[in-house]
Amino acid sequence: MEYVGYVEPGGYDRVVSRGDPATREFLAFWLKDGRILAGMNVNVWDVTDPVRELVRSGRTVDPKALADPGAPLGEL
């Protein structure tokens, strides 16, 4: 499990998951006003750098695309 970014309790308005928590292989993203404040990966490899870039970028993302495992993180 790896966590990137920081969000205070209640400092977000949406949590978006990508993957299947039942299989213990998923990503979770904490958003505020469409911007990713933090991201966590659980048993998904080689995604820390793209998640870090999304957090640092401060740009808004489409939550549906973010939740879609078929959408490359680097293209969001």
BELURRA-V945429 format. One record per residue. N is the residue number from 1. RES is the residue in one letter. SS is DSSP state (h for helix, s for strand, l for the rest). PSI is psi as a letter, one per 40 degrees, with the letter a starting at -180 (999 if undefined). OMEGA is omega in whole degrees, 0 to 359 (none if undefined). Layout:
n & res & ss & psi & omega
N & RES & SS & PSI & OMEGA
N & RES & SS & PSI & OMEGA
This chain:
n & res & ss & psi & omega
1 & M & l & h & 176
2 & E & s & i & 183
3 & Y & s & h & 181
4 & V & s & h & 179
5 & G & s & a & 180
6 & Y & l & h & 173
7 & V & l & h & 179
8 & E & l & i & 175
9 & P & l & h & 181
10 & G & l & e & 182
11 & G & l & e & 181
12 & Y & l & i & 179
13 & D & l & e & 180
14 & R & s & i & 171
15 & V & s & h & 180
16 & V & s & h & 176
17 & S & s & i & 183
18 & R & s & h & 186
19 & G & s & a & 186
20 & D & s & h & 179
21 & P & h & d & 180
22 & A & h & d & 179
23 & T & h & e & 182
24 & R & l & f & 174
25 & E & s & g & 184
26 & F & s & i & 172
27 & L & s & i & 174
28 & A & s & h & 181
29 & F & s & h & 176
30 & W & s & h & 184
31 & L & s & i & 171
32 & K & s & h & 181
33 & D & l & f & 176
34 & G & l & e & 179
35 & R & s & h & 181
36 & I & s & h & 178
37 & L & s & d & 182
38 & A & s & i & 177
39 & G & s & i & 180
40 & M & s & h & 173
41 & N & s & i & 179
42 & V & s & h & 178
43 & N & l & f & 173
44 & V & l & h & 188
45 & W & l & i & 174
46 & D & l & f & 177
47 & V & l & e & 184
48 & T & h & d & 181
49 & D & h & d & 177
50 & P & h & d & 178
51 & V & h & d & 178
52 & R & h & d & 180
53 & E & h & d & 178
54 & L & h & d & 180
55 & V & h & d & 184
56 & R & h & d & 186
57 & S & h & d & 181
58 & G & l & e & 181
59 & R & l & i & 178
60 & T & s & i & 179
61 & V & l & i & 175
62 & D & l & h & 182
63 & P & h & d & 179
64 & K & h & d & 178
65 & A & h & d & 179
66 & L & h & d & 181
67 & A & h & e & 184
68 & D & l & h & 180
69 & P & l & e & 179
70 & G & l & e & 180
71 & A & l & h & 180
72 & P & l & h & 182
73 & L & h & d & 181
74 & G & h & e & 181
75 & E & h & e & 182
76 & L & l & 999 & none
